[in-house]
Structure formats: structure tokens, C-alpha cells
């Protein structure tokens, strides 16, 4: 049984005045630390603090950007007497400036999980493969086993599972298994992404406006 002590963050070590703690946890007298090491520490800490501030500003910008996009969608729908409700107003959308110079894409990505019905589907598929005793069914069995493999977190690969549904197999039990897969799917969470583009007048192609520091 878990307790508050189990989940509590470890307490920061107490460092005596006049000492610094190194990466191994050893206490080093400040008088023994080289000036270049002190300067490096100051540089790293200062830049990291500034980066955290930029990260917070970008998070606020994204939230404001998404809110303003949604407000425009709602306003545009209202012009036609439509009130956007639920998922209808939360999907993918593209907004382009009047001259076509700039473009904003809002994409919503759902995180898919499966409930216990997925195991029902697996059992039905296993029965199908067992009943098919000739031809290329060994390959199908390998495909099925691959599709249901789990990762280190004991999660199946959504793409591989959905790949089974794309197979055209005329068998009532297989079709029932595919129905079970569909009914087992659940949206665990949704995350919105925003990408901004500027058109290159020379090529006519839209190029992303990078907000990722690593890509600048």
C-alpha cells in the first residue's frame, strides 16, 4: 500500500556554508574550486533559468494562440448561425492570410488506448488462424503475433493493431474480431498542435516558422 512518504519528493541535501556539492555528491570547499569552474557553473545556471523563462512564455503563447484560433472558429460559425459543440469545433483546421503569405495549422492528435475487448479480439483471431491450416496462414499468424506485441510499458502499438483491420479477409469470425477491435478503442487524451508557415515567394512552398530552439 502506498503512502504519502512513498510519493514524496526527496529532500534537497543540506550544504554547509562555504561548500559546494559536486556531481558525485561530495562536499567541496569553495576555496578549492577553480574560478573557471565557478564561472562555468554561473553560466550554465543563468542560461538554464533564462531558458525556463522562455519555455514558460512559449507555453503561454501557445495557450493564447489556441484560444484565439478557437474564438475565431466560433465567431466564423456564428456568422452562419451555427454553434460549435464538443468535438465538432475542436478538430483540425487551416487558416490562411488574405494574400496567402502566411498559414496556420491546428492539428488535434488523439492518444488511443484499448480496453479489455482487445483481448477478446485476440482470442477470436487466434481461433481463426488455428482453423486456417493451409496456405500462407503461417505468415498471417506471424503478422497477428507481431501486431499484439507489447512494449516495455505493456502497451500495444496502435498502428499495428489498426493494420489488421485493413486486411481484407472474408471470414465471419475475423470480421467479428475486427468489430471487437473497433469497439475496444478509446480516446485516452487529445493534444492540440499548432504550426505556423510563411510562403517562400521564390518557390511558392510554405516553410515552417520554427519555434523549436534546436531547429533555429
MODELLER restraints for C-alpha pairs under 7 A, 6 or more apart:
rsr = mdl.restraints
at = mdl.atoms
rsr.add(forms.Gaussian(group=physical.xy_distance, feature=features.Distance(at['CA:18:A'], at['CA:29:A']), mean=5.93, stdev=0.5))
rsr.add(forms.Gaussian(group=physical.xy_distance, feature=features.Distance(at['CA:18:A'], at['CA:30:A']), mean=5.59, stdev=0.5))
rsr.add(forms.Gaussian(group=physical.xy_distance, feature=features.Distance(at['CA:19:A'], at['CA:27:A']), mean=5.99, stdev=0.5))
rsr.add(forms.Gaussian(group=physical.xy_distance, feature=features.Distance(at['CA:19:A'], at['CA:28:A']), mean=5.30, stdev=0.5))
rsr.add(forms.Gaussian(group=physical.xy_distance, feature=features.Distance(at['CA:19:A'], at['CA:29:A']), mean=4.35, stdev=0.5))
rsr.add(forms.Gaussian(group=physical.xy_distance, feature=features.Distance(at['CA:19:A'], at['CA:30:A']), mean=5.10, stdev=0.5))
rsr.add(forms.Gaussian(group=physical.xy_distance, feature=features.Distance(at['CA:20:A'], at['CA:27:A']), mean=5.65, stdev=0.5))
rsr.add(forms.Gaussian(group=physical.xy_distance, feature=features.Distance(at['CA:20:A'], at['CA:28:A']), mean=5.23, stdev=0.5))
rsr.add(forms.Gaussian(group=physical.xy_distance, feature=features.Distance(at['CA:20:A'], at['CA:29:A']), mean=6.36, stdev=0.5))
rsr.add(forms.Gaussian(group=physical.xy_distance, feature=features.Distance(at['CA:20:A'], at['CA:30:A']), mean=6.15, stdev=0.5))
rsr.add(forms.Gaussian(group=physical.xy_distance, feature=features.Distance(at['CA:21:A'], at['CA:27:A']), mean=4.54, stdev=0.5))
rsr.add(forms.Gaussian(group=physical.xy_distance, feature=features.Distance(at['CA:21:A'], at['CA:28:A']), mean=6.01, stdev=0.5))
rsr.add(forms.Gaussian(group=physical.xy_distance, feature=features.Distance(at['CA:22:A'], at['CA:28:A']), mean=6.99, stdev=0.5))
rsr.add(forms.Gaussian(group=physical.xy_distance, feature=features.Distance(at['CA:74:A'], at['CA:83:A']), mean=6.99, stdev=0.5))
rsr.add(forms.Gaussian(group=physical.xy_distance, feature=features.Distance(at['CA:74:A'], at['CA:84:A']), mean=6.40, stdev=0.5))
rsr.add(forms.Gaussian(group=physical.xy_distance, feature=features.Distance(at['CA:77:A'], at['CA:83:A']), mean=6.33, stdev=0.5))
rsr.add(forms.Gaussian(group=physical.xy_distance, feature=features.Distance(at['CA:77:A'], at['CA:84:A']), mean=6.95, stdev=0.5))
rsr.add(forms.Gaussian(group=physical.xy_distance, feature=features.Distance(at['CA:91:A'], at['CA:107:A']), mean=6.78, stdev=0.5))
rsr.add(forms.Gaussian(group=physical.xy_distance, feature=features.Distance(at['CA:91:A'], at['CA:108:A']), mean=5.79, stdev=0.5))
rsr.add(forms.Gaussian(group=physical.xy_distance, feature=features.Distance(at['CA:92:A'], at['CA:106:A']), mean=5.42, stdev=0.5))
rsr.add(forms.Gaussian(group=physical.xy_distance, feature=features.Distance(at['CA:92:A'], at['CA:107:A']), mean=4.49, stdev=0.5))
rsr.add(forms.Gaussian(group=physical.xy_distance, feature=features.Distance(at['CA:92:A'], at['CA:108:A']), mean=5.80, stdev=0.5))
rsr.add(forms.Gaussian(group=physical.xy_distance, feature=features.Distance(at['CA:93:A'], at['CA:105:A']), mean=5.94, stdev=0.5))
rsr.add(forms.Gaussian(group=physical.xy_distance, feature=features.Distance(at['CA:93:A'], at['CA:106:A']), mean=5.25, stdev=0.5))
rsr.add(forms.Gaussian(group=physical.xy_distance, feature=features.Distance(at['CA:93:A'], at['CA:107:A']), mean=6.71, stdev=0.5))
rsr.add(forms.Gaussian(group=physical.xy_distance, feature=features.Distance(at['CA:94:A'], at['CA:104:A']), mean=5.79, stdev=0.5))
rsr.add(forms.Gaussian(group=physical.xy_distance, feature=features.Distance(at['CA:94:A'], at['CA:105:A']), mean=4.61, stdev=0.5))
rsr.add(forms.Gaussian(group=physical.xy_distance, feature=features.Distance(at['CA:94:A'], at['CA:106:A']), mean=6.41, stdev=0.5))
rsr.add(forms.Gaussian(group=physical.xy_distance, feature=features.Distance(at['CA:95:A'], at['CA:103:A']), mean=5.71, stdev=0.5))
rsr.add(forms.Gaussian(group=physical.xy_distance, feature=features.Distance(at['CA:95:A'], at['CA:104:A']), mean=5.16, stdev=0.5))
rsr.add(forms.Gaussian(group=physical.xy_distance, feature=features.Distance(at['CA:95:A'], at['CA:105:A']), mean=6.47, stdev=0.5))
rsr.add(forms.Gaussian(group=physical.xy_distance, feature=features.Distance(at['CA:96:A'], at['CA:102:A']), mean=5.82, stdev=0.5))
rsr.add(forms.Gaussian(group=physical.xy_distance, feature=features.Distance(at['CA:96:A'], at['CA:103:A']), mean=4.39, stdev=0.5))
rsr.add(forms.Gaussian(group=physical.xy_distance, feature=features.Distance(at['CA:96:A'], at['CA:104:A']), mean=6.39, stdev=0.5))
rsr.add(forms.Gaussian(group=physical.xy_distance, feature=features.Distance(at['CA:97:A'], at['CA:103:A']), mean=6.38, stdev=0.5))
rsr.add(forms.Gaussian(group=physical.xy_distance, feature=features.Distance(at['CA:101:A'], at['CA:198:A']), mean=5.84, stdev=0.5))
rsr.add(forms.Gaussian(group=physical.xy_distance, feature=features.Distance(at['CA:101:A'], at['CA:199:A']), mean=5.13, stdev=0.5))
rsr.add(forms.Gaussian(group=physical.xy_distance, feature=features.Distance(at['CA:102:A'], at['CA:197:A']), mean=5.66, stdev=0.5))
rsr.add(forms.Gaussian(group=physical.xy_distance, feature=features.Distance(at['CA:102:A'], at['CA:198:A']), mean=4.62, stdev=0.5))
rsr.add(forms.Gaussian(group=physical.xy_distance, feature=features.Distance(at['CA:102:A'], at['CA:199:A']), mean=6.17, stdev=0.5))
rsr.add(forms.Gaussian(group=physical.xy_distance, feature=features.Distance(at['CA:103:A'], at['CA:196:A']), mean=5.89, stdev=0.5))
rsr.add(forms.Gaussian(group=physical.xy_distance, feature=features.Distance(at['CA:103:A'], at['CA:197:A']), mean=5.01, stdev=0.5))
rsr.add(forms.Gaussian(group=physical.xy_distance, feature=features.Distance(at['CA:103:A'], at['CA:198:A']), mean=6.43, stdev=0.5))
rsr.add(forms.Gaussian(group=physical.xy_distance, feature=features.Distance(at['CA:104:A'], at['CA:195:A']), mean=5.78, stdev=0.5))
rsr.add(forms.Gaussian(group=physical.xy_distance, feature=features.Distance(at['CA:104:A'], at['CA:196:A']), mean=4.56, stdev=0.5))
rsr.add(forms.Gaussian(group=physical.xy_distance, feature=features.Distance(at['CA:104:A'], at['CA:197:A']), mean=6.23, stdev=0.5))
rsr.add(forms.Gaussian(group=physical.xy_distance, feature=features.Distance(at['CA:105:A'], at['CA:194:A']), mean=5.65, stdev=0.5))
rsr.add(forms.Gaussian(group=physical.xy_distance, feature=features.Distance(at['CA:105:A'], at['CA:195:A']), mean=5.20, stdev=0.5))
rsr.add(forms.Gaussian(group=physical.xy_distance, feature=features.Distance(at['CA:105:A'], at['CA:196:A']), mean=6.45, stdev=0.5))
rsr.add(forms.Gaussian(group=physical.xy_distance, feature=features.Distance(at['CA:106:A'], at['CA:192:A']), mean=6.79, stdev=0.5))
rsr.add(forms.Gaussian(group=physical.xy_distance, feature=features.Distance(at['CA:106:A'], at['CA:193:A']), mean=5.70, stdev=0.5))
rsr.add(forms.Gaussian(group=physical.xy_distance, feature=features.Distance(at['CA:106:A'], at['CA:194:A']), mean=4.62, stdev=0.5))
rsr.add(forms.Gaussian(group=physical.xy_distance, feature=features.Distance(at['CA:106:A'], at['CA:195:A']), mean=6.63, stdev=0.5))
rsr.add(forms.Gaussian(group=physical.xy_distance, feature=features.Distance(at['CA:107:A'], at['CA:192:A']), mean=5.68, stdev=0.5))
rsr.add(forms.Gaussian(group=physical.xy_distance, feature=features.Distance(at['CA:107:A'], at['CA:193:A']), mean=5.12, stdev=0.5))
rsr.add(forms.Gaussian(group=physical.xy_distance, feature=features.Distance(at['CA:107:A'], at['CA:194:A']), mean=6.38, stdev=0.5))
rsr.add(forms.Gaussian(group=physical.xy_distance, feature=features.Distance(at['CA:108:A'], at['CA:190:A']), mean=6.51, stdev=0.5))
rsr.add(forms.Gaussian(group=physical.xy_distance, feature=features.Distance(at['CA:108:A'], at['CA:191:A']), mean=5.60, stdev=0.5))
rsr.add(forms.Gaussian(group=physical.xy_distance, feature=features.Distance(at['CA:108:A'], at['CA:192:A']), mean=4.34, stdev=0.5))
rsr.add(forms.Gaussian(group=physical.xy_distance, feature=features.Distance(at['CA:108:A'], at['CA:193:A']), mean=6.17, stdev=0.5))
rsr.add(forms.Gaussian(group=physical.xy_distance, feature=features.Distance(at['CA:109:A'], at['CA:190:A']), mean=5.58, stdev=0.5))
rsr.add(forms.Gaussian(group=physical.xy_distance, feature=features.Distance(at['CA:109:A'], at['CA:191:A']), mean=5.34, stdev=0.5))
rsr.add(forms.Gaussian(group=physical.xy_distance, feature=features.Distance(at['CA:109:A'], at['CA:192:A']), mean=6.30, stdev=0.5))
rsr.add(forms.Gaussian(group=physical.xy_distance, feature=features.Distance(at['CA:110:A'], at['CA:187:A']), mean=6.15, stdev=0.5))
rsr.add(forms.Gaussian(group=physical.xy_distance, feature=features.Distance(at['CA:110:A'], at['CA:189:A']), mean=5.83, stdev=0.5))
rsr.add(forms.Gaussian(group=physical.xy_distance, feature=features.Distance(at['CA:110:A'], at['CA:190:A']), mean=4.33, stdev=0.5))
rsr.add(forms.Gaussian(group=physical.xy_distance, feature=features.Distance(at['CA:110:A'], at['CA:191:A']), mean=6.48, stdev=0.5))
rsr.add(forms.Gaussian(group=physical.xy_distance, feature=features.Distance(at['CA:111:A'], at['CA:187:A']), mean=5.74, stdev=0.5))
rsr.add(forms.Gaussian(group=physical.xy_distance, feature=features.Distance(at['CA:111:A'], at['CA:188:A']), mean=5.45, stdev=0.5))
rsr.add(forms.Gaussian(group=physical.xy_distance, feature=features.Distance(at['CA:111:A'], at['CA:189:A']), mean=5.20, stdev=0.5))
rsr.add(forms.Gaussian(group=physical.xy_distance, feature=features.Distance(at['CA:111:A'], at['CA:190:A']), mean=6.02, stdev=0.5))
rsr.add(forms.Gaussian(group=physical.xy_distance, feature=features.Distance(at['CA:112:A'], at['CA:185:A']), mean=6.54, stdev=0.5))
rsr.add(forms.Gaussian(group=physical.xy_distance, feature=features.Distance(at['CA:112:A'], at['CA:186:A']), mean=5.65, stdev=0.5))
rsr.add(forms.Gaussian(group=physical.xy_distance, feature=features.Distance(at['CA:112:A'], at['CA:187:A']), mean=4.75, stdev=0.5))
rsr.add(forms.Gaussian(group=physical.xy_distance, feature=features.Distance(at['CA:112:A'], at['CA:188:A']), mean=5.73, stdev=0.5))
rsr.add(forms.Gaussian(group=physical.xy_distance, feature=features.Distance(at['CA:113:A'], at['CA:185:A']), mean=5.83, stdev=0.5))
rsr.add(forms.Gaussian(group=physical.xy_distance, feature=features.Distance(at['CA:113:A'], at['CA:186:A']), mean=5.24, stdev=0.5))
rsr.add(forms.Gaussian(group=physical.xy_distance, feature=features.Distance(at['CA:113:A'], at['CA:187:A']), mean=6.28, stdev=0.5))
rsr.add(forms.Gaussian(group=physical.xy_distance, feature=features.Distance(at['CA:113:A'], at['CA:188:A']), mean=6.07, stdev=0.5))
rsr.add(forms.Gaussian(group=physical.xy_distance, feature=features.Distance(at['CA:114:A'], at['CA:184:A']), mean=5.04, stdev=0.5))
rsr.add(forms.Gaussian(group=physical.xy_distance, feature=features.Distance(at['CA:114:A'], at['CA:185:A']), mean=4.63, stdev=0.5))
rsr.add(forms.Gaussian(group=physical.xy_distance, feature=features.Distance(at['CA:114:A'], at['CA:186:A']), mean=5.81, stdev=0.5))
rsr.add(forms.Gaussian(group=physical.xy_distance, feature=features.Distance(at['CA:115:A'], at['CA:184:A']), mean=5.06, stdev=0.5))
rsr.add(forms.Gaussian(group=physical.xy_distance, feature=features.Distance(at['CA:115:A'], at['CA:185:A']), mean=6.69, stdev=0.5))
rsr.add(forms.Gaussian(group=physical.xy_distance, feature=features.Distance(at['CA:116:A'], at['CA:184:A']), mean=6.89, stdev=0.5))
rsr.add(forms.Gaussian(group=physical.xy_distance, feature=features.Distance(at['CA:117:A'], at['CA:180:A']), mean=6.03, stdev=0.5))
rsr.add(forms.Gaussian(group=physical.xy_distance, feature=features.Distance(at['CA:117:A'], at['CA:181:A']), mean=6.86, stdev=0.5))
rsr.add(forms.Gaussian(group=physical.xy_distance, feature=features.Distance(at['CA:117:A'], at['CA:184:A']), mean=5.03, stdev=0.5))
rsr.add(forms.Gaussian(group=physical.xy_distance, feature=features.Distance(at['CA:118:A'], at['CA:180:A']), mean=6.61, stdev=0.5))
rsr.add(forms.Gaussian(group=physical.xy_distance, feature=features.Distance(at['CA:118:A'], at['CA:181:A']), mean=5.50, stdev=0.5))
rsr.add(forms.Gaussian(group=physical.xy_distance, feature=features.Distance(at['CA:118:A'], at['CA:184:A']), mean=5.62, stdev=0.5))
rsr.add(forms.Gaussian(group=physical.xy_distance, feature=features.Distance(at['CA:121:A'], at['CA:177:A']), mean=4.45, stdev=0.5))
rsr.add(forms.Gaussian(group=physical.xy_distance, feature=features.Distance(at['CA:121:A'], at['CA:178:A']), mean=6.92, stdev=0.5))
rsr.add(forms.Gaussian(group=physical.xy_distance, feature=features.Distance(at['CA:121:A'], at['CA:180:A']), mean=5.44, stdev=0.5))
rsr.add(forms.Gaussian(group=physical.xy_distance, feature=features.Distance(at['CA:121:A'], at['CA:181:A']), mean=5.98, stdev=0.5))
rsr.add(forms.Gaussian(group=physical.xy_distance, feature=features.Distance(at['CA:124:A'], at['CA:173:A']), mean=6.63, stdev=0.5))
rsr.add(forms.Gaussian(group=physical.xy_distance, feature=features.Distance(at['CA:124:A'], at['CA:174:A']), mean=7.00, stdev=0.5))
rsr.add(forms.Gaussian(group=physical.xy_distance, feature=features.Distance(at['CA:124:A'], at['CA:177:A']), mean=5.67, stdev=0.5))
rsr.add(forms.Gaussian(group=physical.xy_distance, feature=features.Distance(at['CA:125:A'], at['CA:174:A']), mean=6.09, stdev=0.5))
rsr.add(forms.Gaussian(group=physical.xy_distance, feature=features.Distance(at['CA:125:A'], at['CA:177:A']), mean=6.22, stdev=0.5))
rsr.add(forms.Gaussian(group=physical.xy_distance, feature=features.Distance(at['CA:128:A'], at['CA:173:A']), mean=6.72, stdev=0.5))
rsr.add(forms.Gaussian(group=physical.xy_distance, feature=features.Distance(at['CA:128:A'], at['CA:174:A']), mean=6.48, stdev=0.5))
rsr.add(forms.Gaussian(group=physical.xy_distance, feature=features.Distance(at['CA:129:A'], at['CA:137:A']), mean=6.60, stdev=0.5))
rsr.add(forms.Gaussian(group=physical.xy_distance, feature=features.Distance(at['CA:129:A'], at['CA:141:A']), mean=6.16, stdev=0.5))
rsr.add(forms.Gaussian(group=physical.xy_distance, feature=features.Distance(at['CA:147:A'], at['CA:160:A']), mean=4.84, stdev=0.5))
rsr.add(forms.Gaussian(group=physical.xy_distance, feature=features.Distance(at['CA:147:A'], at['CA:161:A']), mean=5.41, stdev=0.5))
rsr.add(forms.Gaussian(group=physical.xy_distance, feature=features.Distance(at['CA:148:A'], at['CA:156:A']), mean=6.02, stdev=0.5))
rsr.add(forms.Gaussian(group=physical.xy_distance, feature=features.Distance(at['CA:148:A'], at['CA:161:A']), mean=6.83, stdev=0.5))
rsr.add(forms.Gaussian(group=physical.xy_distance, feature=features.Distance(at['CA:149:A'], at['CA:156:A']), mean=6.01, stdev=0.5))
rsr.add(forms.Gaussian(group=physical.xy_distance, feature=features.Distance(at['CA:150:A'], at['CA:156:A']), mean=4.52, stdev=0.5))
rsr.add(forms.Gaussian(group=physical.xy_distance, feature=features.Distance(at['CA:165:A'], at['CA:178:A']), mean=5.87, stdev=0.5))
rsr.add(forms.Gaussian(group=physical.xy_distance, feature=features.Distance(at['CA:196:A'], at['CA:208:A']), mean=5.81, stdev=0.5))
rsr.add(forms.Gaussian(group=physical.xy_distance, feature=features.Distance(at['CA:196:A'], at['CA:209:A']), mean=5.46, stdev=0.5))
rsr.add(forms.Gaussian(group=physical.xy_distance, feature=features.Distance(at['CA:197:A'], at['CA:206:A']), mean=5.70, stdev=0.5))
rsr.add(forms.Gaussian(group=physical.xy_distance, feature=features.Distance(at['CA:197:A'], at['CA:207:A']), mean=5.27, stdev=0.5))
rsr.add(forms.Gaussian(group=physical.xy_distance, feature=features.Distance(at['CA:197:A'], at['CA:208:A']), mean=4.30, stdev=0.5))
rsr.add(forms.Gaussian(group=physical.xy_distance, feature=features.Distance(at['CA:197:A'], at['CA:209:A']), mean=5.28, stdev=0.5))
rsr.add(forms.Gaussian(group=physical.xy_distance, feature=features.Distance(at['CA:198:A'], at['CA:206:A']), mean=5.39, stdev=0.5))
rsr.add(forms.Gaussian(group=physical.xy_distance, feature=features.Distance(at['CA:198:A'], at['CA:207:A']), mean=5.39, stdev=0.5))
rsr.add(forms.Gaussian(group=physical.xy_distance, feature=features.Distance(at['CA:198:A'], at['CA:208:A']), mean=6.40, stdev=0.5))
rsr.add(forms.Gaussian(group=physical.xy_distance, feature=features.Distance(at['CA:198:A'], at['CA:209:A']), mean=6.63, stdev=0.5))
rsr.add(forms.Gaussian(group=physical.xy_distance, feature=features.Distance(at['CA:199:A'], at['CA:205:A']), mean=5.57, stdev=0.5))
rsr.add(forms.Gaussian(group=physical.xy_distance, feature=features.Distance(at['CA:199:A'], at['CA:206:A']), mean=4.17, stdev=0.5))
rsr.add(forms.Gaussian(group=physical.xy_distance, feature=features.Distance(at['CA:199:A'], at['CA:207:A']), mean=6.02, stdev=0.5))
rsr.add(forms.Gaussian(group=physical.xy_distance, feature=features.Distance(at['CA:200:A'], at['CA:206:A']), mean=6.03, stdev=0.5))
rsr.add(forms.Gaussian(group=physical.xy_distance, feature=features.Distance(at['CA:200:A'], at['CA:207:A']), mean=6.70, stdev=0.5))
rsr.add(forms.Gaussian(group=physical.xy_distance, feature=features.Distance(at['CA:210:A'], at['CA:216:A']), mean=6.55, stdev=0.5))
